[in-house]
Amino acid sequence: MQANTLDIGTGIYTLKDAELLLDIPMHRMSRWLNTYWNNRFATETLYTRKESGTRYFNFYTLIELNVVSQMREMGLTFKEIEKAHQTLSKNFGSPFPFAHHDLYYNKNWIYILTEQGIAKADDTLQFGFQDLIKPYAHRIDFDEREKLAKALFLNDAKDIVAQPDIQFGEPVIAGTRIKALDIYSYFKAGETIKSLAEDFHVTENQIKHAIDLYKDAA
């Protein structure tokens, strides 16, 4: 079984990061990840990687944790959530269906919004009338929890951040869309800190901190 891509620079999160962003206790997410994502959801891939006692996962799994938390608060059981995840993953070819599709749910059913209409997220994929379903179902709204829009600071200077709505969670220089990994790659290729600061219109300290993030991880 292969692990999903969790390379440095592709939006890597730990349970502690997720607790900060989602306000879900680490012990609960750890249980969810072990029982569902890495066991019952998993087919050809694993959703997390554990190294030196620390569990890592990517931005898509972070989003799915948020979605599942909302569903649980509504009263949906994990049996219902598991069935919907497996059905959508199989039919739409994505290991992260809760992160990639517009979903509606109530305490009894989970629905997916497609180009053809709104359908139950079960084996039938039975289509229903949107006008009848939407008023009585809650829409998954990734913006409703403002915690997901917070910047996750990756160093003490708080000038290297991971922010889900910028470069899809990859570490960037704060206040910009400049990826720290790009800076590190240019530096490894022979560019100087001074020239990079001039080219990207940031400070030399910001360039140093972007480089340090990846030097420390190497």
Number of C-alpha atoms within 10 A of each C-alpha: 8 10 14 15 16 17 10 15 19 17 22 21 20 18 21 18 16 24 15 16 20 19 15 16 13 16 12 11 18 13 11 16 21 13 12 17 23 17 14 14 20 16 16 10 16 18 25 21 17 10 8 5 7 10 15 19 25 23 20 21 22 22 20 18 21 24 17 19 17 18 22 13 10 14 12 19 14 14 9 16 20 15 17 23 24 21 19 22 17 14 12 12 10 15 24 20 22 24 20 13 15 15 23 23 22 17 16 11 15 23 25 22 16 12 5 7 12 22 21 21 26 19 13 9 16 12 16 13 10 12 9 9 16 15 9 12 17 18 17 19 13 14 9 9 14 10 14 21 16 16 19 20 18 16 13 8 10 14 18 26 24 26 21 21 12 18 17 13 21 23 30 25 21 18 10 14 12 19 20 26 19 15 25 21 13 14 17 11 9 8 13 13 20 14 13 18 17 11 9 12 9 15 13 16 14 20 24 18 22 26 21 15 19 16 10 7 7 7
